[in-house]
Amino acid sequence: MVRVQKLVVDSVALIKNAPIKDIGEEIYSVIDVVNEVKDRETKRRLQVLPYDIIFCEPTPENIKHVSDFAKKNRRLC
């Protein structure tokens, strides 16, 4: 498996215990993703992750870029 330099994760990746560190070098998310986690098991795992999650909020320009990209990809399917 090829690892990417920067990986953005959502709550599903955390809840499903995806092999995040096997996929990405630097792990990014927004704090709301962690706040979405409600189950005890995932909360416990988040306390002892063997890697750091870098939290940052996207700018309006970032959101527009991702939205535009998603719209283009939707047309391909």
Secondary structure, 3 states (H helix, E strand, C coil): CCCEEEEECCHHHHHCCCCHHHHEEEEEECHHHHHHCCCHHHHHHHHCCCCCEEECCCCHHHHHHHHHHHHHHHHHC
